[in-house]
């Protein structure tokens, strides 16, 4: 996978894979045995998790579940700029 070059590109990538995850989850609700859709879901989920971890390590966590690495001493994940600040979105 080509890595996004900057914060904005990484956020755009996270939005794209998050949309794909959410969209295929809805499809799987009505087609639970579709192996191709399940495989797509697993791949997009993996990509989303990797991108969220990459974002968290570079810019601070976007979600509370990715705050574990940056919040070892105190709950500091809210100190980073929000995604919509500094041209994030």
C-alpha positions as CSV (number, residue, x, y, z in Angstrom):
1,X,0.0,0.0,0.0
2,X,1.3,3.5,-0.8
3,X,1.5,5.5,2.4
4,X,-0.2,8.9,2.4
5,X,2.4,11.7,2.4
6,X,0.9,14.0,5.0
7,X,-1.7,14.4,7.7
8,X,-4.5,15.5,5.3
9,X,-3.9,12.6,2.9
10,X,-3.8,10.1,5.8
11,X,-7.1,11.4,7.1
12,X,-8.6,11.1,3.6
13,X,-7.3,7.5,3.4
14,X,-8.8,6.7,6.8
15,X,-12.1,8.2,5.7
16,X,-12.1,6.1,2.5
17,X,-11.4,2.8,4.2
18,X,-13.8,3.6,7.0
19,X,-16.5,4.2,4.5
20,X,-15.7,0.9,2.8
21,X,-15.8,-0.9,6.2
22,X,-19.2,0.6,7.1
23,X,-20.7,0.0,3.7
24,X,-19.7,-3.6,3.5
25,X,-20.9,-4.2,7.1
26,X,-24.4,-3.1,5.9
27,X,-24.2,-5.5,3.0
28,X,-23.1,-8.3,5.2
29,X,-26.1,-7.8,7.4
30,X,-28.3,-9.0,4.5
31,X,-25.7,-11.3,2.8
32,X,-23.8,-12.9,5.7
33,X,-22.5,-15.8,3.7
34,X,-20.9,-13.8,0.9
35,X,-17.3,-14.9,1.2
36,X,-16.0,-12.2,-1.2
37,X,-17.7,-9.5,0.8
38,X,-16.4,-10.9,4.1
39,X,-12.9,-11.0,2.6
40,X,-13.3,-7.4,1.5
41,X,-14.5,-6.5,5.0
42,X,-11.4,-8.1,6.6
43,X,-9.0,-6.4,4.2
44,X,-10.6,-2.9,4.7
45,X,-10.7,-3.4,8.4
46,X,-7.0,-4.3,8.4
47,X,-6.1,-1.3,6.3
48,X,-8.3,1.0,8.6
49,X,-6.6,-0.3,11.7
50,X,-3.1,0.2,10.2
51,X,-4.0,3.7,9.1
52,X,-5.4,4.6,12.5
53,X,-2.3,3.3,14.2
54,X,-0.1,5.2,11.8
55,X,-2.0,8.4,12.4
56,X,-1.9,7.9,16.1
57,X,1.9,7.4,16.1
58,X,2.5,10.5,13.9
59,X,-0.2,13.0,15.0
60,X,-2.0,11.6,18.0
61,X,-5.0,9.2,18.2
62,X,-8.2,9.8,16.4
63,X,-10.1,7.3,18.4
64,X,-9.9,6.3,22.1
65,X,-8.9,2.8,21.2
66,X,-5.8,4.1,19.5
67,X,-4.9,6.3,22.4
68,X,-3.1,3.5,24.4
69,X,0.3,4.2,22.9
70,X,0.3,7.9,23.4
71,X,-1.4,7.9,26.8
72,X,1.0,5.9,28.9
73,X,1.6,8.6,31.5
74,X,-1.7,10.5,31.4
75,X,-4.8,10.8,29.3
76,X,-3.3,13.3,26.8
77,X,-5.0,12.3,23.6
78,X,-7.3,15.3,23.7
79,X,-4.3,17.6,23.7
80,X,-3.6,17.0,20.0
81,X,-5.4,19.1,17.4
82,X,-8.8,17.7,16.4
83,X,-9.0,16.3,12.9
84,X,-11.0,19.3,11.7
85,X,-8.4,21.8,13.0
86,X,-5.3,22.9,11.2
87,X,-6.7,21.9,7.8
88,X,-7.2,18.3,9.0
89,X,-10.4,17.6,7.1
